[in-house]
Amino acid sequence: METNNSRIIVFGAGGRVGRAAVAEARRRGHEVTPAGRADGQVTDAATVARLAAGHDAAIVAVYDPGVPAGEFFPSLARALGVGLPEAGVTRLVSVGLASVLPTASGALLMDVPGYPQEWREFYVGHGAGTEALRAAAPEALDWVVMSPAGDFDDADEPSGGYALVPAAADSRITHADFARALLDQVEVPTLHRTHVGVSAI
């Protein structure tokens, strides 16, 4: 994909990750269309196709707290898997969750002793979304799921760099640095049909 003047739609542009992605994309000179969670319902493939028409790539950072995660994320994934190819979009960079990533030991972060379990249903729902995307997306849609390897850091200044690493509860990255990782994968896709963790360096 050309790195100049790509047309990118950002679903979930009103959230902190979405806002950072929009800002980083515009900083790089791309044409950006911000789309909210409820712009015609992003879990509907026809709506996704209508909104995404005319774009080269999509960044997705969407969550609907009014719908159980186990329903929302798979429905979103299926809509993206059908709607984006219909719109001619060839690259999808989606924001995932560290909890369902493997740690250096191989265990999923959510299964590490001491990891908070009160949101486990949310973790599992996020993971189900990635699996639904894997099943629904045709070869014509080149996708990757990226998440902080641990969590976001709202205190420190952006470092300007990042690394792809296994999940770790103490890993942190700013929204701005994470947005750099997202846009790098839009501009020069090197990760395909996988979920990776991102940490500050």
C-alpha positions, 0 to 999 in steps of 0.5 A: 500500500502506498504510504502517501494519501491512503484513504483510511476509515477509523471505526471507533474514532471517538475513543482514546485509541481511535482519536490517537489513530486519527491524529497519527494518520492525519500527521502522516498525510492520509485522508481519514474518515472518522466513524463512530460506533453507532454510525448505522451499526458497525455490526451490520455488513451492509453498513460497514460496506457503505461507510468503508466504500472508497477507502484503502484501509480500516482501523477498528477500535470499537466497543459497545458496552450495551451489548455482551462482549461475546455477542458484540465482538464476533458480530463486529468481526463477521460484519467486517469480514463481509463488508470491508471486502465488498467495499474494496478495502484490502487492509484491516488493522483491528485493536484487540486485548492483551488478556487473550495473548500468550505470555512468554511462558506460553500461558494466556495473560488472563490465565496467569495467577493473580491476573484480574478475573472480574472481566473474564467474560469481556476477555473471552468475548474479545478473543471470540471476535478474533476467531470470528474474524479469522473464520469470516475474512476472505483472503482478499482482506489482509487483517491483523489484530494489535493490542497493548502487550499489557495496558495503556499508559496515560502518565508518561510521554510518548517514546516515539518507538515500540516493540512487538512482544508477548503479553505481560501484565506490567507492559505499558504503552501510550496511546500515541505510540500505539497509534504509530504501530497501527499506522505502520501496519496500514502503510507497510503490512508485515503482520498477517492474520495474527494477533500481536502485543505492542509495548513501549521501548 
